[in-house]
Amino acid sequence: MLPEGTLMKQMKSNGLLFVMCLLLSVIFFPDFSLAGKDQWTANGPPGGDVRAMVVHPKSPAVIYAGTGAGIFTSSNSGADWNSVNNGLTNINVNALAIDPVNPAILYAGTSTGVFRSVDEGANWTAMTAGLANASVSALAVNPSSTSIVYAGTSNGIYKSLNNGGSWAPVNNGLTSTYVKTLAISRFNVNIVYAGANGGVFISGNAGAIWTAANNGLTNTDVNALLIDPASPTIVYAGSAGGVFKSTDSGGNWVAVNNGLANTNINVLAMDPVNPAILYAGSEGGLFKSTAAGDSWLAIGTDFSGTAIKALGIDPNNPTFLYAGVGQIGVYKSTNGGDDWEPAYNGITNTFISALAIDPKTTGTIYAASTSGAVSKSLNQGGTWSAAGATFTHSRLNTLAVDPVTPTIVYAGSESGEVFKSSDGGATWSSVASGLTNKYVEVLAIDPKTPAILYAGTHANGVFKSSDAGRTWLEANAGLNRPTVTALVIDPGTPSTLYIGTSGSGVYKSSDSGSNWISVGSGSLTNKNVTALTIDPKTPASLYLGTFGGVFKSTDSGNTWSAVNNGLTSTMLTAIALNPDTPAIIYAGTENGGVFKSRDSGSSWTALNNGLTNLSVNILAVDPGAPSNIYAGTDGGGVFHYQDSQGSDADEEEESCFINSVKEMSPMKRIFYHFSFIALGISFLAVLLVDLYLEGVNQKIRHRANQKSYFLKGNSSQSGRTK
């Protein structure tokens, strides 16, 4: 038996522990994502370049999307997506195919061959025997004998008879070997069509011999093929010159481009119930035909002008459509293309071109993508929201936050415009007077006089604004209008500026951009500068990145020396310093990930734990929490790293927690605070119940003692009588 009171003590201890655990879990682990210390965490923003898509033929709520960051799957018609890359050692996916008989089997074509999954994408295995490391652009599964698979590659067509276990080339008669699309006739599976950069080729004997079929095909750069399932003699070809139609199995072709505003066709899709309804995804939007291609109408005004690379249709309900839109993500329509909505939550394949951090609010980040979108996070990338509308689908190259009034944000684009937001990214307006058609590479703001901005441009040198971007004037005295790839301002003496150029080294201005002189020209001759930063505490020290590594100057740019010890990848794309401890430097590379130096560049070590995308475009250190580093990647979105050797990480986490609560929706915030109240009540209830039970227990013990005393008294009297 348990000692007296032990049960009550255990109840009390367990109850209190349970409630305290619940309370702490709500306090310290609300629904937001933070990086683990000393490792990178992929944090979005959602979206990206979707290149291939297949819909499950038996469970159409299940969709697969192939991207530059691997394969994502949705089980709820695109509402949410999850990465399924286990075993996929090459995540550069260009093509997908699903076994129509056993849909648990999928094939993925990558830049280095084919992968196969037999468990609905949960695991992948390389199936490259005989493929000669070819880049795969197209896949087709024989609908009658599904063990037979064809792969269109950069080296021609390969065929497998054993579910991809081994491959053999089948190129006899194929005069163009860059094959981009394949189609198999359902009526006669020995008839296979191939679209290549040299036109259409047809095989009537399962790939043994191919014959060119280009009569009437005025553009032979073919990207897509469709066979009418009801009338197999009707075939459509999507090319760089529009859509072509054949009614005699490819013997002759006729252009059917009426209404196609953009004729550079990437993908075609057909309604499985009504073959007269066609969809054509082009480099400039999505089009629909209800007349078997005779006429087309533009659909999808939300993404008009954007490249469409992938299409999917629900086989049971063809009004449900999915489109891979440029580098934005998946859009979904439930009414045959009349209306569309974003459906890419969970897809993280964004190409990040710029990052900027609010200097006064820890964890507030802006990320620009090559699709022209700006996203904003208030909690270190845990969640993201769109910061205004997409900017005319133009690539954004640079972002800058006003250091005094951080609700003011600027974005520079390749279209030659600077956009300005005065409300933290909610709304934007063009402030480009004097910058028209000047490809903006980089922006910088005077830290003491934020109305002064500088813009580095492509092949047009430097421009300056003294009125917060409203007007711009050329500032190229001493420059030959170079392509400016980097621009930094001395934080202590903002009249001192440095620019890095493409092929012309580094220039310095000591009079706020009025005049420029070349510095360090001997050691930097013909160097393409990709990154440039200045030590905020010792402004005479600068670091620049090139495709030959990192260079350092300790005399304001007059002389430079290479500092590459330990840098195993020297194709530099970004450099960032810890503002509190500038001896800590981070370097981003094109294909080698991130490197860190703790001794001002004297030595470097790789910092790639958890960084699944090693192609880094931009780095940023949070000035308010310098242990937090962000990497914008080429197709992997933003990654977050918390450096345990940086500043006080605990204080930074507390600040980010406060921001994460602010980021919650009103209803979620109400529920969040209600949880505190409910748990507090539960805590008090446990105490009250415990006190009540303790009182009951004391009464029981008291009565038991009385009874024991009474029995002892009777026993004693009985003995004496005897």
C-alpha positions in Angstrom: 0.0 0.0 0.0 1.0 3.6 -0.6 2.0 5.6 2.5 -0.7 7.8 3.8 -1.2 10.9 1.7 1.0 9.7 -1.2 -2.0 9.4 -3.6 -3.1 12.9 -2.9 0.4 14.2 -3.4 0.7 12.4 -6.7 -2.6 13.8 -7.9 -1.6 17.3 -6.9 1.8 17.0 -8.5 0.6 15.4 -11.8 -2.4 17.8 -12.1 -0.2 20.9 -11.6 2.5 19.6 -14.0 -0.1 18.8 -16.7 -1.7 22.3 -16.5 1.7 24.0 -16.3 2.9 22.1 -19.4 -0.2 23.2 -21.3 0.3 26.7 -20.2 3.9 26.8 -21.2 3.1 25.2 -24.6 0.7 28.0 -25.4 3.1 30.7 -24.1 6.2 29.5 -25.8 5.0 27.5 -28.8 2.2 29.4 -30.5 1.5 28.7 -34.2 4.5 30.2 -35.8 7.8 28.9 -37.1 11.2 29.9 -35.8 14.6 28.6 -36.9 16.4 26.1 -34.8 19.7 27.4 -33.5 22.7 26.8 -35.8 20.6 25.3 -38.6 18.7 26.7 -41.5 15.0 26.5 -41.7 13.0 26.9 -45.0 10.4 29.5 -44.3 8.7 30.4 -47.6 7.1 32.7 -48.8 4.7 30.3 -50.5 4.7 30.0 -54.3 7.2 29.5 -57.0 7.9 28.1 -60.5 5.6 25.2 -61.2 6.8 23.3 -64.3 4.8 20.2 -64.3 1.5 19.0 -62.9 -0.5 15.7 -62.8 -3.9 15.0 -61.3 -4.6 11.6 -59.7 -6.9 9.8 -62.2 -8.9 8.1 -59.5 -8.7 10.5 -56.6 -8.7 13.9 -58.3 -8.3 15.8 -55.0 -4.7 14.6 -55.1 -2.4 16.7 -57.3 1.3 16.6 -57.8 3.4 19.6 -58.8 7.0 19.5 -60.1 9.2 22.5 -59.3 12.8 23.7 -59.1 12.5 22.8 -55.4 11.3 19.2 -56.0 7.8 17.7 -55.9 4.8 18.9 -53.9 1.6 17.2 -53.4 -1.9 18.3 -52.3 -4.6 16.0 -51.0 -7.3 18.7 -50.8 -7.6 20.1 -54.4 -4.7 22.5 -54.0 -5.7 24.1 -50.6 -2.5 22.9 -49.0 0.7 21.4 -50.3 3.5 19.3 -48.8 7.0 18.5 -50.0 7.6 14.9 -51.0 11.3 14.7 -51.9 12.5 11.8 -49.8 15.1 10.1 -52.0 14.8 12.7 -54.8 18.5 13.6 -55.0 17.9 16.0 -57.8 15.1 18.4 -57.0 15.1 20.2 -60.4 11.9 18.6 -61.7 10.8 19.3 -65.3 8.3 16.5 -66.0 5.8 14.3 -64.1 3.8 11.2 -65.2 1.4 9.0 -63.3 0.6 5.3 -64.0 -3.1 5.4 -65.1 -3.7 1.9 -63.9 -1.8 2.0 -60.6 -1.6 5.7 -59.6 0.6 4.9 -56.6 3.4 4.8 -59.2 4.8 8.1 -60.4 7.7 9.2 -62.5 9.6 12.4 -62.2 11.9 13.8 -64.9 14.8 15.8 -63.6 17.9 17.5 -65.1 19.9 14.3 -64.4 17.4 11.6 -65.2 14.2 9.8 -64.0 13.1 9.0 -60.5 10.2 6.7 -59.6 7.9 6.4 -56.6 5.7 3.4 -55.9 4.0 4.8 -52.8 2.3 8.0 -54.1 5.4 10.1 -53.9 6.4 9.3 -50.3 9.7 7.9 -51.5 11.7 8.2 -54.7 14.4 6.0 -56.3 16.7 7.0 -59.2 15.9 5.0 -62.3 18.7 6.1 -64.6 20.3 3.0 -65.9 21.0 3.6 -69.6 19.9 7.2 -69.5 23.4 8.6 -69.8 22.7 11.4 -67.3 20.3 13.1 -69.7 18.1 16.0 -68.8 14.5 14.8 -69.0 11.8 17.2 -70.3 8.9 14.8 -71.0 7.5 11.5 -69.8 4.7 9.2 -71.1 3.3 6.0 -69.8 1.8 3.4 -72.1 -1.9 3.3 -71.0 -2.3 -0.4 -71.9 1.1 -1.8 -70.8 2.1 0.6 -68.0 5.5 -1.0 -67.6 6.4 0.7 -70.8 7.6 4.3 -70.3 9.1 6.9 -72.7 11.3 9.7 -71.7 12.0 12.8 -73.9 15.4 14.2 -73.1 18.1 16.5 -74.3 19.7 13.5 -76.0 16.6 12.1 -77.7 14.0 9.6 -76.7 14.6 6.7 -74.3 12.3 3.7 -73.7 11.9 1.5 -70.7 10.1 -1.9 -70.7 10.3 -2.4 -66.9 8.8 0.6 -65.2 12.0 2.6 -65.6 14.3 -0.1 -64.3 16.5 0.3 -67.4 16.4 2.5 -70.5 17.5 2.2 -74.1 17.6 5.0 -76.8 15.0 4.8 -79.5 16.2 7.6 -81.9 16.1 5.9 -85.3 14.9 8.7 -87.8 14.8 11.4 -85.0 16.8 14.2 -86.6 16.1 16.6 -83.7 17.2 15.2 -80.3 16.0 17.9 -77.9 12.6 16.3 -77.2 10.2 18.4 -75.1 6.9 16.6 -75.3 5.4 13.1 -75.9 2.0 11.8 -76.5 0.7 8.2 -77.0 -2.5 7.3 -78.9 -5.0 5.5 -76.7 -6.5 3.7 -79.7 -3.2 2.3 -80.9 -0.5 2.5 -78.2 2.2 1.8 -80.9 1.6 5.3 -82.3 3.7 7.8 -80.4 4.2 11.5 -81.2 7.2 13.5 -80.1 7.6 17.3 -80.1 11.1 18.6 -80.5 13.0 21.7 -81.4 12.9 20.5 -84.9 9.2 19.8 -85.2 6.9 16.8 -84.7 8.0 13.2 -85.2 5.7 10.2 -85.4 6.4 6.5 -84.7 3.9 3.8 -85.7 5.9 1.0 -84.1 6.4 2.0 -80.5 9.5 4.1 -81.1 11.5 1.8 -83.3 11.4 4.2 -86.2 10.5 7.9 -86.3 9.4 10.1 -89.2 9.2 13.9 -89.4 5.7 15.2 -89.8 6.0 19.0 -90.3 3.9 19.7 -93.4 2.3 23.1 -92.7 4.0 23.5 -89.4 5.5 26.9 -89.9 7.1 26.9 -86.5 8.9 23.7 -85.6 9.9 24.6 -82.0 7.2 22.3 -80.5 6.6 22.3 -76.7 3.3 20.5 -76.3 1.2 17.8 -78.0 -2.4 16.6 -77.5 -4.4 13.8 -79.1 -8.2 13.9 -79.2 -9.2 10.8 -77.2 -12.5 10.6 -79.2 -11.0 11.2 -82.6 -7.4 10.0 -82.6 -6.7 11.5 -86.0 -7.1 15.0 -84.5 -3.8 16.2 -83.0 -2.8 19.6 -81.6 0.8 20.9 -81.4 1.8 23.9 -79.2 4.8 25.7 -80.5 6.8 29.0 -80.2 4.6 30.1 -83.1 1.2 29.2 -81.7 -1.2 26.3 -81.9 -1.4 24.0 -84.9 -4.0 21.4 -85.6 -3.9 18.2 -87.7 -7.0 16.2 -88.7 -5.0 13.4 -90.4 -2.8 12.1 -87.6 -0.1 14.7 -88.2 0.1 14.4 -92.0 -0.8 18.1 -92.4 -1.0 21.0 -90.0 -2.9 24.3 -89.9 -2.3 27.2 -87.6 -5.3 27.9 -85.3 -4.3 31.1 -83.5 -7.4 33.3 -83.8 -7.6 35.2 -80.5 -4.2 34.1 -79.2 -2.6 37.3 -78.0 0.6 35.4 -77.3 1.6 32.5 -79.6 4.6 31.2 -77.6 2.8 28.1 -76.3 4.3 26.1 -73.4 1.5 23.7 -72.6 -1.9 22.4 -73.9 -4.7 20.7 -72.1 -8.0 19.2 -73.2 -11.3 18.8 -71.4 -11.7 15.0 -70.8 -15.4 15.1 -71.3 -15.7 17.7 -74.2 -12.7 17.5 -76.5 -13.7 20.8 -78.2 -12.7 22.6 -75.0 -9.0 23.3 -75.1 -6.6 25.3 -72.9 -3.3 26.8 -74.0 -0.7 28.1 -71.6 1.6 30.6 -73.2 4.5 32.9 -72.2 2.0 35.6 -71.9 -1.1 34.1 -70.2 -3.7 31.5 -70.4 -6.2 31.0 -73.3 -9.4 28.9 -73.8 -11.1 27.6 -76.8 -14.6 26.1 -76.9 -14.4 25.5 -80.7 -11.7 22.9 -81.0 -9.0 25.6 -81.5 -10.8 27.6 -84.1 -11.0 30.6 -81.8 -9.5 31.5 -78.4 -10.2 33.8 -75.5 -7.9 35.0 -72.8 -8.8 33.8 -69.3 -7.2 34.3 -65.9 -7.0 38.1 -65.7 -5.4 37.8 -62.3 -2.2 36.5 -64.0 -2.6 37.8 -67.5 0.8 38.4 -69.2 2.5 35.8 -67.0 4.0 32.6 -68.3 1.9 29.4 -67.9 4.1 26.3 -67.8 1.8 23.6 -66.4 -1.9 22.7 -66.5 -4.1 20.1 -64.7 -7.7 19.2 -65.1 -10.0 17.2 -62.7 -11.0 14.1 -64.8 -14.3 13.8 -62.9 -15.2 17.5 -62.9 -13.4 19.2 -65.8 -14.5 22.7 -64.5 -11.8 22.3 -61.9 -8.6 23.6 -63.4 -5.1 24.1 -62.1 -2.5 26.3 -63.7 1.2 26.7 -62.9 1.6 30.5 -63.1 5.1 31.8 -63.9 7.2 32.0 -60.7 4.1 32.7 -58.6 2.6 29.3 -58.0 -0.6 27.4 -58.6 -3.9 29.0 -59.4 -7.2 27.2 -59.3 -10.5 27.6 -61.0 -13.8 25.9 -60.2 -15.8 27.2 -63.1 -13.9 26.4 -66.2 -11.5 29.2 -66.0 -13.9 32.1 -65.5 -12.5 32.9 -62.0 -9.2 32.0 -60.4 -7.7 32.0 -56.9 -4.2 31.3 -55.6 -3.7 27.7 -54.4 -0.1 27.4 -53.5 0.0 27.4 -49.7 2.9 25.1 -48.8 4.8 25.3 -52.1 8.1 26.9 -51.3 9.9 27.4 -54.6 10.1 31.1 -54.8 13.1 32.8 -56.5 14.1 35.4 -54.0 15.9 38.4 -55.6 15.9 40.8 -52.7 15.5 41.0 -48.9 15.1 43.9 -46.5 14.6 44.0 -42.8 12.9 46.6 -40.6 15.7 48.1 -38.5 13.4 49.0 -35.6 11.1 45.9 -35.4 12.9 42.6 -34.9 11.7 39.9 -37.2 9.9 42.0 -39.7 11.2 41.1 -43.2 10.4 42.0 -46.8 11.2 39.5 -49.6 11.0 40.3 -53.3 10.7 37.6 -55.9 11.6 37.4 -59.6 7.9 37.3 -60.3 7.5 40.9 -59.2 5.8 40.1 -55.9 6.7 41.4 -52.4 5.9 39.4 -49.3 6.1 40.5 -45.7 6.6 38.6 -42.5 6.3 39.9 -38.9 7.8 36.8 -37.3 11.1 35.9 -38.8 9.5 34.2 -41.8 7.2 32.0 -39.8 4.2 33.3 -41.8 4.0 35.6 -44.8 1.4 37.9 -46.4 1.4 39.6 -49.7 2.7 43.2 -49.4 0.7 44.9 -52.1 -0.1 43.8 -55.6 2.4 42.2 -58.0 4.3 44.9 -59.9 3.2 44.4 -63.6 4.9 41.0 -63.4 8.3 42.6 -63.6 11.3 41.2 -61.7 12.2 43.1 -58.6 15.9 43.4 -58.0 16.2 45.4 -54.8 14.4 46.5 -51.7 15.3 49.2 -49.2 13.6 50.2 -45.9 13.8 53.8 -44.5 16.0 53.6 -41.4 14.1 56.4 -39.7 10.6 55.7 -40.8 10.5 52.0 -41.5 7.0 51.9 -42.8 8.5 53.5 -45.9 9.8 50.9 -48.3 11.3 51.1 -51.8 11.5 48.5 -54.5 13.5 48.7 -57.7 12.6 46.7 -60.8 14.0 45.7 -64.1 11.3 47.7 -65.9 13.1 50.9 -64.9 10.8 51.8 -62.1 11.2 52.5 -58.4 8.1 51.8 -56.3 7.4 53.3 -52.9 5.2 52.3 -50.0 4.5 54.5 -47.1 2.4 52.0 -45.2 4.7 49.0 -44.7 4.0 47.5 -48.1 0.2 47.6 -48.1 0.0 50.0 -51.1 2.6 51.1 -53.6 3.1 53.9 -56.1 5.7 54.5 -58.8 8.3 57.2 -58.0 10.4 56.9 -61.1 10.5 60.4 -62.7 13.9 60.6 -64.4 14.4 56.8 -64.2 12.1 55.7 -67.1 13.4 52.5 -68.7 16.5 52.4 -66.5 16.9 48.8 -65.2 17.3 49.3 -61.5 19.8 46.9 -59.9 20.3 48.3 -56.4 18.9 51.0 -54.1 20.5 52.6 -51.1 19.1 55.2 -48.5 21.2 57.8 -46.8 21.0 56.7 -43.1 21.0 60.2 -41.7 18.9 61.9 -44.4 16.5 59.3 -45.7 15.0 61.6 -48.3 18.3 61.0 -50.2 18.3 57.8 -52.2 20.7 56.3 -54.8 19.9 53.9 -57.6 22.4 51.8 -59.3 21.2 50.8 -62.8 22.1 48.4 -65.6 24.4 50.1 -68.1 23.2 53.6 -67.0 25.3 54.2 -63.9 24.0 56.0 -60.8 21.0 58.1 -60.2 20.2 60.2 -57.1 16.9 61.5 -55.6 16.9 64.2 -52.9 13.1 64.2 -52.5 12.3 60.6 -51.3 12.2 59.2 -54.8 9.8 61.7 -56.5 12.5 62.8 -59.0 15.8 61.4 -60.0 18.9 62.9 -61.6 21.9 61.3 -63.2 25.0 61.2 -60.9 27.7 59.8 -63.2 30.5 62.4 -63.2 33.7 60.2 -63.5 31.7 57.2 -64.5 31.2 55.7 -68.0 27.6 54.7 -67.2 28.6 51.3 -65.9 26.3 48.5 -64.8 26.1 49.0 -61.0 25.7 45.8 -59.1 26.3 47.0 -55.6 26.1 50.3 -53.7 27.0 51.0 -50.1 27.0 54.2 -48.0 29.4 55.0 -45.1 27.0 55.0 -42.1 29.1 57.5 -40.2 29.9 59.8 -43.2 27.0 59.4 -45.7 28.6 61.6 -48.2 31.0 58.8 -48.8 29.7 56.1 -51.2 31.1 53.1 -53.0 29.7 51.2 -56.0 30.6 47.8 -57.4 30.3 47.4 -61.1 30.1 44.6 -63.7 33.6 44.5 -65.2 34.9 47.9 -64.0 35.7 47.3 -60.4 34.9 49.7 -57.6 34.3 53.4 -57.6 34.2 55.9 -54.7 32.5 59.2 -54.2 33.3 61.5 -51.3 30.7 64.2 -52.2 27.4 62.4 -52.1 27.7 61.1 -55.7 28.7 64.3 -57.4 32.0 62.9 -58.5 33.4 59.4 -58.7 37.0 58.0 -58.8 38.1 54.4 -59.5 39.7 52.7 -56.4 41.7 49.6 -56.2 41.8 49.3 -60.0 45.0 47.2 -60.1 43.8 44.3 -58.1 40.2 44.5 -59.4 40.8 44.9 -63.1 38.0 43.4 -65.1 36.3 42.0 -61.9 32.6 41.6 -61.9 31.6 42.7 -58.5 28.6 40.8 -57.2 28.4 42.1 -53.6 29.8 44.9 -51.5 29.5 45.8 -47.9 31.1 48.1 -45.4 32.1 47.6 -41.7 29.7 49.9 -39.8 32.2 50.3 -36.9 35.4 50.6 -39.0 34.2 52.2 -42.3 37.7 52.0 -43.9 37.2 48.2 -44.0 35.1 46.9 -47.0 34.4 43.5 -48.4 33.4 42.7 -51.9 32.3 39.5 -53.6 33.2 38.4 -57.1 33.1 35.1 -59.0 36.7 34.8 -57.9 35.9 34.9 -54.2 36.0 37.6 -51.5 38.3 40.6 -51.5 39.0 42.9 -48.5 40.2 46.5 -48.2 41.3 48.2 -45.0 42.1 51.6 -46.5 38.7 52.8 -47.9 39.0 50.8 -51.1 42.5 51.9 -52.2 43.9 48.4 -52.1 42.3 45.0 -52.0 43.5 41.5 -51.1 41.8 38.1 -51.6 40.5 36.5 -48.4 39.4 33.0 -49.4 40.9 30.6 -46.9 38.4 27.8 -46.4 36.0 29.2 -49.1 35.4 26.1 -51.1 33.0 27.9 -53.5 34.2 31.2 -54.8 31.3 32.3 -56.9 30.1 34.9 -54.5 26.6 36.4 -54.7 26.1 38.1 -51.4 28.0 39.4 -48.3 26.5 40.5 -45.0 28.1 41.5 -41.7 26.9 41.3 -38.1 26.5 45.0 -37.2 27.3 44.4 -33.5 30.3 42.2 -34.2 31.5 43.1 -37.7 34.3 40.5 -37.5 31.5 38.0 -38.1 30.8 37.9 -41.8 28.5 35.7 -43.9 29.1 35.0 -47.6 26.5 33.6 -50.0 27.5 31.7 -53.1 25.9 30.6 -56.4 26.0 26.8 -55.8 28.0 26.3 -52.5 25.5 27.8 -50.0 26.6 30.0 -47.2 30.0 30.5 -45.5 30.9 32.2 -42.2 34.0 34.0 -41.0 34.6 34.9 -37.4 37.9 36.7 -38.0 37.1 39.4 -40.5 37.5 37.2 -43.5 40.8 35.5 -42.6 39.2 32.1 -42.6 35.8 30.6 -43.6 33.7 27.6 -42.8 30.6 26.3 -44.5 27.3 27.1 -42.8 24.9 24.8 -44.7 23.2 22.7 -42.0 19.6 22.4 -43.2 20.2 24.6 -46.3 18.5 22.4 -48.9 19.0 25.0 -51.7 22.6 26.0 -52.0 22.0 28.7 -54.7 22.0 31.8 -52.6 21.1 35.2 -54.2 20.9 37.5 -51.2 21.8 37.6 -47.5 20.5 39.8 -44.7 21.2 40.1 -41.0 18.5 41.5 -38.7 20.1 44.7 -37.3 17.9 44.5 -34.2 18.7 40.8 -33.6 22.0 40.1 -35.4 22.1 36.4 -34.5 19.3 36.0 -37.1 20.4 35.6 -40.7 18.3 35.2 -43.8 19.2 33.7 -47.1 17.1 34.3 -50.2 17.7 31.4 -52.6 17.2 30.7 -56.3 14.1 28.5 -56.1 14.0 27.6 -52.5 12.5 30.7 -50.9 13.9 32.3 -47.8 15.9 30.4 -45.2 16.3 31.5 -41.6 19.4 30.7 -39.4 19.9 31.6 -35.8 23.5 31.8 -35.0 24.2 30.8 -31.4 27.5 32.7 -31.6 25.8 35.9 -32.5 24.0 38.3 -30.2 21.7 37.5 -27.3 19.4 35.0 -28.9 17.0 34.7 -25.9 16.1 38.4 -26.0 15.7 38.1 -29.8 13.3 35.2 -29.5 11.2 37.1 -27.0 10.9 40.1 -29.4 10.0 37.8 -32.2 7.3 36.1 -30.1 5.7 39.4 -29.5 5.7 40.1 -33.2 4.3 36.6 -33.9 1.2 37.3 -31.7 0.7 40.6 -33.6 0.8 38.6 -36.9 -2.1 36.4 -35.8 -5.6 37.0 -37.3 -8.1 38.7 -34.9 -10.0 35.5 -34.3 -6.8 33.6 -33.7 -5.6 36.2 -31.3 -8.9 36.1 -29.4 -8.6 32.3 -29.2 -4.9 32.7 -28.1 -5.8 35.0 -25.2 -8.8 33.0 -24.3 -6.5 30.0 -24.0 -4.6 31.9 -21.3 -7.9 32.6 -19.4 -9.1 29.0 -19.8 -5.8 27.5 -18.6 -5.7 30.0 -15.7 -9.2 28.9 -14.6 -8.1 25.2 -15.0 -5.1 25.9 -12.8 -7.2 27.5 -10.1 -9.7 24.6 -10.4 -7.0 22.1 -9.8 -5.9 24.0 -6.7 -9.4 24.2 -5.3 -10.1 20.5 -6.0 -6.8 19.7 -4.4 -7.6 21.8 -1.3 -11.1 20.2 -1.1 -9.7 16.7 -1.4 -7.0 17.5 1.2 -9.7 18.6 3.6 -11.7 15.4 3.0 -8.5 13.4 3.5 -7.8 15.2 6.8 -11.4 14.4 8.0 -10.9 10.8 7.1 -7.6 10.6 8.9 -9.1 12.3 12.0 -12.0 9.9 12.1 -9.7 7.0 11.6 -7.6 8.2 14.5 -10.6 8.5 16.7 -11.8 5.0 15.8 -8.3 3.6 16.4 -8.2 5.3 19.8 -11.6 4.0 20.7 -10.6 0.4 19.8 -7.4 0.6 21.7 -9.4 1.8 24.8 -11.8 -1.1 24.6 -9.0 -3.6 24.2 -7.2 -2.3 27.2 -10.3 -2.5 29.4 -11.1 -6.1 28.2 -7.6 -7.2 29.2 -7.9 -5.8 32.7 -11.2 -7.6 33.2 -9.6 -10.8 32.3 
